[in-house]
Amino acid sequence: MDLDKPPAAPAYSEGCLAVAIRVPVRIVVLVLVVPVRLVWDALTVAGRFLTDTVLRPLGRALLWLGRALFVWPWVALWRWVVVPAGQGLGFLGHVLLVVPARWLYARVLAPLGRGTAWLAGAVGAGLAWLGHHLVVVPARWVFGRVLAPAGRAVGLALYWTARVLFVLPALWLWARVLVPAGHGLSWLADVVVTGVGTALYWTGRLLLVLPARWLWRHVLAPVGRVLAVVAREVADALGHAWRIAGRVSLVVGRALGTLFRWIFVEPVRWVYRTVLTPVGHVVRDHVLRPAAEVARAVGQASRQALAAARDSVRQARMDLRRMLFGDSRQPVAVDRREPHERGTRTLGSSTTALTKD
């Protein structure tokens, strides 16, 4: 079973250069990053506090003010003025324009257009029949009897003339002169281009490729590997320093919070619990509650005095009116029930079960 297992991969070994530059780089980066992290965390806390206490309420107030000043008036204007006015104008336009135009189109323009179209069709059909018999038939006869035979004869003569004078000499010149000359020029160009290309290739290889390869292999590649190791170590040191600075910032923040609590919060809480609360209870029990009871009793007595004064004034006004104008006439009660004796029923009579004696 052990023989079937794949061989273990060799452990990654770091070079001496990475080990040599790691510790000083981390120390320097930590010294530089810790103040930056502390300032960053302080700014973050201040920004969150400012956002929660100032910016967000101010933004909500500005949003409500903007809606109250710009959105709601336009919405009300649109809903209660523009829309009803538009509906009224639309109804008025429909009554004054659409209905008369529809009637004019249906009663006048449509019959007139159908009559005009029928008349134009009849005139066009007559003109087409006349043109066919006066123009098309004679032209067709002239083309079929005269122009077509003459055109065929002329075309055949021109074809043979062009073939003898141009096509056959051009074919001979192409086959006997141009093709052999092109083959020779192509071979010469291949020889010249091949030789020049070989010379340029070796010249460029000796002057550019081999020095550039040597420079890359012996100078740039080692320097690049060193710079890559340095950059990797600096990046690792920055991450490590940032995490350590975060822990330091957390410890410093907790220490400042604890110090603020013991210097300010705890004394204020102690003063509130041991001084202000008992004093408040004493003031509430011995000052505020008796004052409230006295005020309540004074208010009740004042209300009763005012009610008695109002009754006295009302009674005096009634006595004065009775002395000046006498007693008012009392209304006479009218019996609207059914009479006991039989008689003719009137509009005031009733025979329901609820109004009978």
KARA-V842271 format. One record per pair of residues at least 12 apart in sequence whose ideal C-beta (glycine too) atoms are under 7 Angstrom apart, sorted by sequence separation. I is the first residue (numbers start at 1). J is the second residue. If there is no record, write none. Layout:
I/J
I/J
//
This chain:
336/348
338/350
337/350
338/351
337/355
338/356
338/357
337/357
29/234
33/238
37/242
25/233
29/237
33/241
37/245
41/249
17/226
21/230
25/234
29/238
33/242
37/246
18/229
22/233
26/237
30/241
34/245
38/249
17/229
21/233
25/237
29/241
33/245
37/249
41/253
26/240
30/244
34/248
38/252
18/233
26/241
//
